[in-house]
C-alpha cells in the first residue's frame, strides 16, 4: 500500500520568499511586490453560473503567489516554479485574442483584457509564479493565477479597484476575459468571484443573475466545519482535466438553446418558476415535457440538472446552517448523481472516488468543478479525512487508476497583497 499524498498549503512566509527568490533568479532584480490568490472548491451549484444560477464556493488556503514588477514597455515576461528555467514572453502591443499560446496566455491575457477595457495605463510586466494549487485538479489553479495577476496589476498601475469588494468586480471581469478569450477556456465567473471575494470561515452564495450589483450578487454564508465536528476532504483524482476541448462549450450552448426554446432569458427563470409552484415536482415535469417536445432527450437531461442544481444551493445553505448534516450530505449526493446521469460530466475516477467515500462513512460526496476529471469533495467526521483518502487511493490502485492526491479544505480569505 502506498500512502496517499496529502497536499499542504504553502505558508504566507514561504510563498513570499519562494516567489521573490524565483523572480530575483530569473530577472536579476527584486520585485515591486508579491500578491496571492487562492484556488477554490465549490460546495454545490455546478454548471449553474452560466445559467444565471446560484453557486456556493469557498476559497482554499492553497494559493498562487506572484512576484511582479511593472515595465515601461509593453513586453510581458513570466516564469513559473513548474518550469523555473523557461521564461515565456509576449508583447501587448497589437495583441489579439488567442494571440498567446500555453500557460502564459492566462497572466498575459489579464493585462490585455484591462487594456481592452480602456485602462491604457497598464503596460508590460515581469512576473514569477509559485503555487500549491494542484494543476488540472478542478480547484481553479487558472483563476488563482489570473486573479493574483489582476490584483498585482491593479496595484502597480494604480487602477484603484482592488481595495473594495465592488471594485474587485472590474478585476474579475478582466480575469474572466483572459480565460475565455485569450486562453480559450470557457468559464462562467464562479472561480474568479471565489478567488477575489471569499472571506475566512465563509462560503459565498454567488447569484449569477445579470444586472445585480456586487453587493446583491454575493452574500457571505458561515461555513464552520469545526462547529459540527466535520472535515471537508478534497480528493484530486488526477484524471485528465480539460475544459477547453469543447465539452463545456457544448453543454453551455445546449442550455442557452433550451432557454431560447422555452422563451426565457436563462434557465434560472425556469428554476424560480419551479420553486415557486404549489407542486414543484409537477412543475418540473411539465417543463421537461415541453423541452422534450421542442428539443431532444439530451436537452431534457441538461435542463433537469441545471434547474434542480440551482434549487439545491439554498437547500444546502439552510440545512448546514441548521446543523442538519444528513440533509446537507444527501444534497451533495443528489448533486453528483445529477452531474453523472443528466449532465454527463463525470469520469470513472470521479464516480469511484465518490462511491468509495460514501461507502466508508461520508455524509455525502460529489464531484466539484467542471468535471471530465478533477476533484471530488466529501463531508466526513473530523479526523477521518486521511483515512477516507487512503481508502480511495487503495481502490484506485486496484483499478489501475493514477494515484490520487488529497487535501483538507477550510474556508480561507480571498486574494491579497502579501508583501
C-alpha positions as CSV (number, residue, x, y, z in Angstrom):
1,X,0.0,0.0,0.0
2,X,1.3,3.4,-1.0
3,X,0.4,6.3,1.4
4,X,-1.8,8.9,-0.3
5,X,-0.1,12.2,-0.9
6,X,-1.7,14.9,1.2
7,X,-1.1,18.5,-0.2
8,X,-0.5,21.1,2.5
9,X,-0.7,24.8,1.7
10,X,2.4,27.0,1.4
11,X,2.6,29.4,4.3
12,X,2.5,33.2,3.7
13,X,6.2,33.5,4.6
14,X,7.3,30.6,2.4
15,X,5.2,31.7,-0.6
16,X,6.5,35.2,-0.5
17,X,10.1,34.0,-0.1
18,X,9.9,31.5,-2.9
19,X,8.2,33.9,-5.3
20,X,10.8,36.6,-4.6
21,X,13.7,34.1,-5.0
22,X,12.4,32.9,-8.4
23,X,11.9,36.5,-9.5
24,X,15.4,37.5,-8.5
25,X,17.0,34.5,-10.1
26,X,15.1,35.0,-13.3
27,X,15.3,38.7,-13.8
28,X,18.3,39.8,-11.6
29,X,16.3,42.3,-9.5
30,X,13.8,42.5,-6.7
31,X,10.1,42.5,-7.5
32,X,7.9,45.5,-6.6
33,X,5.7,43.3,-4.5
34,X,4.2,39.9,-4.0
35,X,0.4,39.1,-4.3
36,X,-1.5,35.9,-3.9
37,X,-4.9,34.5,-4.8
38,X,-6.5,31.2,-3.7
39,X,-7.8,28.2,-5.5
40,X,-11.4,27.4,-4.8
41,X,-13.7,24.5,-4.2
42,X,-17.3,24.7,-5.0
43,X,-19.5,23.2,-2.3
44,X,-22.6,22.9,-4.5
45,X,-24.1,24.6,-7.6
46,X,-22.2,23.1,-10.5
47,X,-22.7,24.3,-14.1
48,X,-25.2,26.9,-12.8
49,X,-23.1,30.1,-13.1
50,X,-23.5,30.4,-16.9
51,X,-27.2,29.7,-16.4
52,X,-27.7,32.8,-14.2
53,X,-28.0,30.5,-11.2
54,X,-26.5,30.1,-7.8
55,X,-23.2,28.6,-6.6
56,X,-21.6,28.2,-3.2
57,X,-17.8,28.2,-3.4
58,X,-15.2,28.6,-0.7
59,X,-11.6,29.9,-1.2
60,X,-8.9,27.4,-0.3
61,X,-5.8,28.0,1.9
62,X,-3.8,26.8,-1.2
63,X,-2.7,29.9,-3.1
64,X,-0.8,31.1,-6.1
65,X,1.9,33.7,-5.3
66,X,3.0,36.2,-7.9
67,X,6.1,38.4,-7.6
68,X,5.8,41.2,-10.1
69,X,7.3,44.4,-11.3
70,X,5.9,46.7,-14.0
71,X,7.7,47.6,-17.1
72,X,7.8,50.8,-19.1
73,X,7.3,49.0,-22.4
74,X,4.6,46.5,-23.5
75,X,6.6,43.3,-23.1
76,X,5.4,40.6,-20.7
77,X,7.8,38.0,-19.3
78,X,6.5,35.3,-17.0
79,X,8.1,32.3,-15.3
80,X,6.7,29.6,-13.0
81,X,8.1,27.2,-10.4
82,X,6.7,24.4,-12.6
83,X,9.4,25.1,-15.2
84,X,11.7,27.7,-13.5
85,X,14.2,27.7,-16.4
86,X,11.7,28.6,-19.1
87,X,10.6,32.3,-19.4
88,X,7.6,32.9,-21.6
89,X,7.4,36.2,-23.4
90,X,4.7,38.2,-25.2
91,X,4.0,41.7,-26.3
92,X,0.8,43.6,-25.5
93,X,1.2,45.9,-28.4
94,X,-1.2,44.8,-31.2
95,X,-2.1,41.6,-29.3
96,X,-5.4,40.0,-30.2
97,X,-7.5,37.3,-28.6
98,X,-5.9,33.8,-28.7
99,X,-2.6,35.5,-29.6
100,X,-0.6,33.8,-26.8
101,X,-0.1,30.0,-26.6
102,X,0.5,27.9,-23.5
103,X,0.0,28.7,-19.8
104,X,1.4,32.3,-20.2
105,X,-1.9,33.2,-22.0
106,X,-3.6,33.4,-18.6
107,X,-1.5,36.2,-17.0
108,X,-0.7,38.0,-20.3
109,X,-4.4,37.9,-21.0
110,X,-5.3,39.8,-17.9
111,X,-3.1,42.8,-18.9
112,X,-4.6,42.5,-22.4
113,X,-8.1,42.5,-21.0
114,X,-7.5,45.5,-18.8
115,X,-6.2,47.4,-21.8
116,X,-9.1,46.3,-23.9
117,X,-11.4,47.7,-21.1
118,X,-9.7,51.1,-21.5
119,X,-7.1,51.0,-18.9
120,X,-4.3,52.5,-21.0
121,X,-2.0,52.9,-18.1
122,X,-1.4,49.2,-18.0
123,X,1.8,48.2,-19.7
124,X,4.1,45.2,-19.6
125,X,5.4,43.4,-16.6
126,X,7.9,40.8,-15.3
127,X,6.4,38.1,-13.1
128,X,7.3,34.9,-11.3
129,X,4.7,32.4,-10.0
130,X,4.8,29.9,-7.2
131,X,1.8,27.8,-6.5
132,X,0.5,25.0,-4.3
133,X,-2.9,24.8,-6.1
134,X,-2.8,21.4,-7.8
135,X,-2.8,21.8,-11.6
136,X,-5.6,20.1,-13.5
137,X,-7.5,19.3,-10.3
138,X,-10.6,21.3,-10.9
139,X,-9.7,23.6,-8.0
140,X,-9.1,26.5,-10.3
141,X,-5.4,27.0,-10.5
142,X,-6.1,29.2,-13.5
143,X,-8.3,31.6,-11.6
144,X,-5.7,31.8,-8.8
145,X,-3.2,32.8,-11.5
146,X,-5.4,35.3,-13.3
147,X,-6.8,36.9,-10.1
148,X,-3.4,37.3,-8.5
149,X,-2.2,38.9,-11.7
150,X,-5.2,41.2,-11.8
151,X,-4.6,42.3,-8.2
152,X,-0.9,42.9,-8.8
153,X,-1.5,45.0,-12.0
154,X,-4.2,47.0,-10.2
155,X,-1.7,47.9,-7.5
156,X,1.4,48.6,-9.6
157,X,-0.5,50.6,-12.2
158,X,-2.7,52.5,-9.7
159,X,-6.1,51.5,-11.0
160,X,-7.7,51.6,-7.6
161,X,-10.1,48.7,-7.9
162,X,-8.6,46.0,-5.6
163,X,-9.3,47.6,-2.3
164,X,-13.1,47.2,-2.3
165,X,-15.5,44.3,-3.0
166,X,-17.3,46.4,-5.6
167,X,-14.1,47.4,-7.3
168,X,-12.8,43.9,-7.5
169,X,-15.6,43.0,-9.9
170,X,-13.8,45.0,-12.5
171,X,-10.7,42.9,-12.0
172,X,-12.8,39.8,-12.0
173,X,-14.1,40.8,-15.4
174,X,-10.6,41.0,-16.7
175,X,-9.7,37.6,-15.3
176,X,-12.7,36.0,-16.9
177,X,-12.0,37.7,-20.3
178,X,-8.4,36.4,-20.1
179,X,-9.6,32.8,-19.6
180,X,-12.4,32.9,-22.2
181,X,-10.8,34.9,-25.0
182,X,-7.0,34.7,-24.6
183,X,-6.6,31.2,-23.2
184,X,-9.7,29.8,-24.9
185,X,-11.0,28.1,-21.7
186,X,-14.7,28.7,-21.1
187,X,-15.6,30.0,-17.6
188,X,-18.7,31.4,-16.2
189,X,-17.2,33.5,-13.3
190,X,-17.7,31.3,-10.3
191,X,-13.9,30.7,-9.9
192,X,-12.8,34.3,-10.2
193,X,-15.5,35.5,-7.8
194,X,-14.5,33.0,-5.2
195,X,-10.8,33.8,-5.6
196,X,-11.4,37.5,-5.2
197,X,-14.4,37.8,-2.8
198,X,-14.4,35.0,-0.3
199,X,-13.7,35.6,3.4
200,X,-12.3,33.3,6.1
201,X,-14.8,30.9,7.6
202,X,-17.4,31.6,5.0
203,X,-18.7,30.3,1.7
204,X,-20.1,32.8,-0.7
205,X,-23.6,32.4,-2.1
206,X,-23.0,33.7,-5.6
207,X,-26.0,34.8,-7.5
208,X,-25.1,35.0,-11.2
209,X,-28.2,36.7,-12.5
210,X,-27.2,39.6,-14.8
211,X,-27.7,43.1,-13.7
212,X,-27.1,42.6,-10.0
213,X,-24.8,44.9,-8.1
214,X,-21.7,43.4,-6.5
215,X,-23.4,43.7,-3.1
216,X,-26.5,42.0,-4.4
217,X,-24.6,39.2,-6.1
218,X,-22.8,37.9,-3.1
219,X,-23.7,37.0,0.4
220,X,-21.4,35.5,3.0
221,X,-22.6,32.3,4.5
222,X,-21.0,30.9,7.6
223,X,-19.2,27.6,6.8
224,X,-17.8,26.4,10.2
225,X,-16.8,22.8,9.9
226,X,-15.5,22.6,13.5
227,X,-18.8,23.7,14.8
228,X,-20.3,20.4,13.7
229,X,-17.2,18.2,14.1
230,X,-16.7,17.9,10.4
231,X,-13.9,17.9,7.8
232,X,-14.2,18.7,4.1
233,X,-12.0,16.2,2.2
234,X,-10.9,17.1,-1.3
235,X,-9.5,14.3,-3.5
236,X,-7.8,15.2,-6.7
237,X,-8.3,12.1,-8.9
238,X,-5.5,13.1,-11.2
239,X,-7.7,12.0,-14.1
240,X,-7.0,14.3,-17.1
241,X,-8.9,17.5,-16.7
242,X,-9.7,19.6,-19.8
243,X,-12.4,22.2,-20.2
244,X,-11.2,23.7,-23.5
245,X,-11.9,20.6,-25.6
246,X,-15.5,21.7,-26.5
247,X,-17.4,19.6,-23.9
248,X,-18.1,22.6,-21.6
249,X,-19.0,24.9,-24.5
250,X,-21.3,22.2,-25.9
251,X,-23.3,22.0,-22.7
252,X,-23.4,25.7,-22.3
253,X,-24.8,26.0,-25.8
254,X,-27.4,23.4,-25.1
255,X,-28.6,25.3,-22.0
256,X,-28.8,28.6,-23.9
257,X,-30.8,26.9,-26.7
258,X,-33.2,25.4,-24.2
259,X,-33.8,28.8,-22.6
260,X,-34.5,30.2,-26.0
261,X,-37.0,27.5,-26.8
262,X,-38.7,28.0,-23.5
263,X,-39.0,31.7,-24.1
264,X,-36.9,32.8,-21.2
265,X,-33.6,34.7,-20.9
266,X,-31.9,31.9,-18.9
267,X,-32.7,28.6,-17.1
268,X,-32.6,30.5,-13.7
269,X,-36.0,31.8,-14.6
270,X,-37.3,28.3,-15.1
271,X,-35.8,27.2,-11.7
272,X,-37.5,30.1,-10.0
273,X,-40.9,29.2,-11.6
274,X,-40.5,25.6,-10.5
275,X,-39.5,26.5,-6.9
276,X,-42.5,28.9,-6.6
277,X,-45.1,26.4,-7.8
278,X,-47.5,24.7,-5.4
279,X,-46.2,21.4,-6.6
280,X,-42.5,21.8,-7.7
281,X,-42.2,18.2,-8.8
282,X,-45.2,18.5,-11.1
283,X,-44.0,21.9,-12.4
284,X,-40.6,20.4,-13.2
285,X,-42.2,17.5,-15.0
286,X,-44.3,20.0,-17.1
287,X,-41.2,21.9,-18.1
288,X,-39.3,18.8,-19.0
289,X,-42.2,17.6,-21.1
290,X,-42.2,20.9,-23.0
291,X,-38.4,20.6,-23.5
292,X,-38.9,17.1,-24.9
293,X,-41.4,18.4,-27.5
294,X,-39.1,21.3,-28.5
295,X,-35.7,19.7,-28.2
296,X,-34.4,16.2,-27.5
297,X,-33.7,13.8,-24.7
298,X,-30.2,15.2,-24.2
299,X,-31.6,18.7,-23.7
300,X,-34.2,17.4,-21.2
301,X,-31.3,15.9,-19.1
302,X,-29.3,19.1,-19.2
303,X,-32.3,21.2,-18.2
304,X,-33.2,18.9,-15.4
305,X,-29.7,19.1,-13.9
306,X,-29.5,22.9,-14.0
307,X,-33.0,23.5,-12.6
308,X,-32.6,21.1,-9.7
309,X,-29.0,22.1,-9.0
310,X,-29.9,25.7,-8.6
311,X,-32.5,24.7,-6.1
312,X,-30.0,22.6,-4.2
313,X,-27.8,25.5,-3.3
314,X,-30.2,27.3,-1.0
315,X,-31.4,23.9,0.4
316,X,-27.8,23.2,1.3
317,X,-27.3,26.6,2.9
318,X,-30.3,26.2,5.1
319,X,-29.5,22.6,6.0
320,X,-25.9,23.4,7.0
321,X,-26.9,26.5,9.0
322,X,-29.4,24.4,10.9
323,X,-26.8,21.7,11.6
324,X,-28.8,19.2,9.6
325,X,-25.7,17.4,8.2
326,X,-27.6,14.4,7.0
327,X,-29.7,16.6,4.6
328,X,-26.5,18.5,3.6
329,X,-24.8,15.3,2.7
330,X,-27.9,14.0,0.8
331,X,-27.8,17.2,-1.3
332,X,-24.1,16.5,-2.1
333,X,-25.1,13.0,-3.2
334,X,-28.0,14.3,-5.3
335,X,-25.8,16.8,-7.0
336,X,-23.2,14.2,-8.0
337,X,-25.8,11.8,-9.3
338,X,-27.3,14.6,-11.4
339,X,-23.9,15.6,-12.8
340,X,-23.2,11.9,-13.6
341,X,-26.6,10.9,-15.1
342,X,-28.1,14.1,-16.5
343,X,-25.1,16.5,-17.2
344,X,-22.8,13.6,-18.0
345,X,-19.6,15.3,-16.9
346,X,-18.1,12.7,-14.6
347,X,-15.5,10.1,-15.5
348,X,-14.9,6.7,-13.8
349,X,-12.3,8.1,-11.4
350,X,-14.7,10.7,-10.1
351,X,-17.5,8.1,-9.7
352,X,-15.3,5.6,-8.0
353,X,-13.9,8.2,-5.5
354,X,-17.4,9.3,-4.7
355,X,-18.7,5.8,-4.2
356,X,-15.8,4.8,-2.0
357,X,-16.2,7.9,0.2
358,X,-19.9,7.2,0.6
359,X,-19.3,3.5,1.4
360,X,-16.9,4.5,4.1
361,X,-18.9,6.9,6.2
362,X,-19.0,10.2,4.3
363,X,-22.3,12.1,4.9
364,X,-22.2,13.0,1.2
365,X,-19.7,13.2,-1.7
366,X,-19.8,14.8,-5.1
367,X,-17.5,15.9,-7.9
368,X,-16.6,19.5,-7.9
369,X,-15.6,21.8,-10.7
370,X,-16.4,21.5,-14.4
371,X,-15.9,17.7,-14.5
372,X,-14.3,15.5,-17.1
373,X,-11.6,14.8,-14.5
374,X,-10.5,16.9,-11.5
375,X,-11.6,16.5,-7.9
376,X,-14.3,15.3,-5.5
377,X,-15.3,16.6,-2.1
378,X,-16.6,14.5,0.8
379,X,-18.2,15.7,4.0
380,X,-16.7,13.4,6.8
381,X,-16.3,13.4,10.5
382,X,-13.3,15.5,11.7
383,X,-10.1,13.4,11.8
384,X,-11.3,10.9,9.1
385,X,-10.1,12.7,6.0
386,X,-6.8,10.9,5.7
387,X,-8.4,7.5,6.3
388,X,-11.1,8.0,3.7
389,X,-8.5,9.5,1.2
390,X,-6.3,6.4,1.7
391,X,-9.3,4.1,1.1
392,X,-9.9,5.9,-2.2
393,X,-6.2,5.6,-3.1
394,X,-6.4,1.8,-2.4
395,X,-9.4,1.4,-4.6
396,X,-7.7,3.4,-7.4
397,X,-4.7,1.1,-7.1
398,X,-6.9,-2.0,-7.6
399,X,-8.4,-0.5,-10.7
400,X,-5.2,0.7,-12.2
401,X,-6.0,4.4,-12.0
402,X,-3.4,7.1,-11.3
403,X,-2.8,7.6,-7.6
404,X,-5.0,10.4,-6.3
405,X,-3.8,13.3,-4.1
406,X,-5.8,14.9,-1.3
407,X,-6.1,18.0,0.8
408,X,-8.3,19.3,3.6
409,X,-10.4,22.3,2.7
410,X,-11.2,25.1,5.1
411,X,-12.8,28.4,4.1
412,X,-10.0,30.8,3.5
413,X,-9.7,34.5,2.6
414,X,-9.5,35.9,-0.9
415,X,-6.7,37.4,-3.0
416,X,-4.4,39.9,-1.2
417,X,-1.2,41.7,-1.3
418,X,1.3,39.6,0.6
419,X,4.5,41.8,0.6
